């Protein structure tokens, strides 16, 4: 089954984000076109980021969305990265330090059904839609 996709098209349920933002691979300077199941995950991931944008009432810059496995290895991503399945996004909110974004999102993780990496000092925030492990931790060390 072929998918017709316009990179400038808005992602359903995420009226502030376009497919091109979530599919761009900056190190390679190209867009990736994943299998269908990844698109379905990206819709869910983008909808969570949409909610975060509304919460902060500021634009959000996607720094990394979907990553093909080969690309993920090349940039030093985790072997089991949720980015490979379209279940994660890294982002920045201009004018708000990433550590502050994490502080404000931490109490909302359960409500949003999100996990977030505990990376103090990182220049981005990572969220994903993967269910927490049996320990229930939504704030985790990568």
C-alpha positions in Angstrom: 0.0 0.0 0.0 1.4 3.4 -1.0 1.2 6.4 1.2 0.8 9.8 -0.4 2.5 12.3 1.9 3.3 16.0 1.6 6.1 17.1 4.0 4.3 20.5 4.4 1.1 18.8 5.5 0.0 19.1 9.1 0.1 16.0 11.2 -3.4 14.9 12.2 -4.1 15.9 15.8 -1.1 18.2 15.9 -2.1 21.4 14.2 1.3 23.1 14.9 3.5 20.4 13.4 4.2 19.2 9.9 5.4 15.9 8.6 8.7 17.4 7.4 9.7 18.3 11.0 9.3 14.8 12.3 10.9 13.1 9.3 13.9 15.3 8.7 17.4 13.8 9.3 19.7 16.8 9.8 23.0 14.9 9.7 22.1 13.6 6.3 20.1 16.6 5.1 17.2 14.5 3.8 13.7 13.3 4.9 13.1 9.7 5.8 9.9 7.8 4.7 9.2 5.0 7.2 6.9 2.1 7.2 3.1 2.7 7.8 3.2 1.6 11.5 5.8 4.3 12.2 3.5 7.0 10.8 0.8 5.8 13.2 3.2 6.2 16.1 4.3 9.6 14.9 0.7 10.8 14.9 0.5 9.9 18.6 3.9 11.3 19.4 3.1 14.6 17.6 -0.2 14.9 19.4 1.6 14.8 22.8 4.0 17.5 21.6 1.1 19.5 20.4 -0.3 19.4 24.0 3.1 20.5 25.3 3.2 23.4 22.9 -0.3 24.5 24.1 0.8 24.1 27.8 3.9 26.4 27.3 2.1 28.7 24.9 5.2 28.9 22.8 6.5 27.5 19.6 8.3 24.2 19.8 11.3 23.3 17.7 11.6 19.6 16.8 15.3 18.6 16.8 14.8 14.9 16.2 11.8 12.8 15.3 11.8 9.5 13.4 15.2 8.0 12.8 15.9 5.0 10.6 18.1 2.4 12.4 21.2 3.2 10.3 20.9 6.9 11.0 20.3 6.3 14.7 23.6 4.3 14.9 25.5 7.0 13.0 24.5 9.7 15.4 25.1 7.6 18.5 21.5 7.0 19.5 20.5 4.2 21.9 20.3 0.8 20.3 16.6 0.5 21.3 15.7 4.1 20.7 12.0 4.9 20.5 12.9 7.2 17.7 13.3 4.2 15.4 9.7 3.3 15.8 8.4 6.9 15.6 7.6 6.9 19.3 9.9 9.7 20.4 10.7 13.3 19.7 13.5 15.6 20.9 12.6 19.2 21.1 13.5 22.7 22.3 11.3 25.6 23.4 13.0 28.8 22.5 13.2 31.1 25.5 12.8 28.2 28.0 15.8 26.2 29.2 15.4 22.5 28.6 16.0 21.8 32.3 13.1 24.1 33.1 10.9 22.3 30.6 11.7 19.0 32.3 10.9 20.5 35.7 7.5 21.7 34.5 6.6 18.5 32.6 7.7 16.0 35.3 4.4 16.2 37.3 2.4 15.8 34.1 4.0 12.7 32.7 1.4 10.2 34.1 -1.4 12.4 32.9 0.1 12.6 29.4 1.1 9.0 29.3 4.7 10.0 28.5 8.2 9.1 29.4 10.9 11.7 29.6 14.7 11.3 29.7 16.4 12.6 32.8 19.3 14.5 31.1 20.3 17.6 33.2 22.2 20.1 31.1 21.2 18.6 27.8 20.2 21.2 25.1 17.0 19.3 24.2 14.1 17.5 25.9 13.3 13.9 25.0 9.8 12.5 25.4 8.4 9.2 24.2 5.1 7.3 24.2 6.6 4.0 25.3 4.9 2.4 28.3 7.1 2.5 31.4 8.7 -0.7 32.5 7.3 -2.6 35.5 8.8 -0.1 37.9 6.4 2.6 36.4 9.2 5.2 36.0 8.3 7.8 33.5 11.4 9.9 34.2 14.4 7.8 33.3 18.2 7.8 32.6 19.0 6.9 29.0 
